[in-house]
Amino acid sequence: MPPFPVDQLKHVKIFFFYVIFYGCLAGIFVGTIQALLLTLSNYKPTYQDRVAPPGLSHTPRSEKSEISFTVSDPSSYKKYTDAMSAFLESYNDAQQTDQMKFEDCGDSPMSYTARGSLESPELGQRKACRFSRSLLGVCSGINNPHFGFDVGTPCIIVKLNRIVNFRPKVPGNDSVPDSLQAKVMPNLIPIFCKKKREEDAGKIGEIKYFGLGEGFPLQYYPYYGKLLHPQYLQPLVAIQFNNLTQGEELRVECKVYGANIGYSEKDRYQGRFDIKFNIAS
């Protein structure tokens, strides 16, 4: 048998060298990833201190945050009321009857509900505080499935977005506008809406708030994450605009106030949002 050609032998050696070389690199990469995963918890965020304050969002959502409809045309606001009804399904009392998953947390704002540490998964899934949609009053959709849209007094439903283990803190009096001072109370994160533009002064009219304390009560916090808190219900605030001037474009800003809730010019939903109304008769 003739000897293996020198050039071919050289190529074979180079081939096996790179196979071994890249195999070692792949092994180092996989080992590094596995070591990193061992440092992460399934329950507690590793870099919690880098998480931005929660966003403030509303239902119904719409393109460019604009709610535009005609009072006399139910089809023009059906998409809004359908979205609100679907969102509130999980807040029906019938969905919160399981005593192993839900508990009553009081009918007035109270302090945080302690359910153990995130680092104690052996405690199992945590119970969720009940929140009945009936707390939203005329904006609950129970007696009026049109949520006020049919008479030109639309409601929106507002919530603070979930952040695992976040505990919102009650604001100091110096950070709350004068018009809200009378409503500031212990164990409650207040919310306030007002005109966004000076030219809308006198056109927004009365604004009513519905919910447990008309804000976000602390007993619904903290949230333990999807694995430990799968039934969790965020507290809601319903806001009804009772006398919006029709036939004009109006802009409203809603803002939540808390000692550890900030605002960002780069994120218009961080702690606040603005919404545009355009209502025709």
TAQUI-V756660 format. One line per field, one symbol per residue. psi: psi as a letter, one per 30 degrees, with the letter a starting at -180 (. if undefined). burial: I if it has 24 or more other ideal C-beta (glycine too) atoms within 12 Angstrom, else O. Layout:
psi=???
burial=???
//
This chain:
psi=kklkkeeeeeeeeeeeeeeeefeeeeeeeeeeeeeeeffkkfekkehefgklllljllkkllkghkjklkefjeffgeeeeeeeeeefefgkeffhfjfffllkglglkllkjkgllfgifffakklkkkjkfffgbfgfgefjffhfffggikllkklklkkkgkjkkkllfffkleffeffklkgkjlkkklkekefgkffeakkkkkajghajkffgllkgleefhfgkkkklkkkkjfhkklglkkkkkkkkklfgjalkffjfgjglllkkkjkl.
burial=OOOOOOOOOOOOOOOOOOOOOOOOOOOOOOOOOOOOOOOOOOIOOOOOOOOOIIIIIIIIOOOOIOIIIOIOOOOOIOOIIOIIIOIIOIIOOOOIOOOOOIOOIOOOIOOIIOIOOIOOOOOOOIIIIIIIIIIIIIIIIOOOOIIIIIIIIIIIIIIIIIIIIIIIIIIOOOIIOOOIOOIIIOIIIIIIIIIIOOOIOOIIIOIIIIIIIIIIIIIIIIIIIOOIIOIIIIIIIIIIIOOIIIOOOIIIIIIIIIOIIIIOOOOOIIIIIIIIIIIOO
//
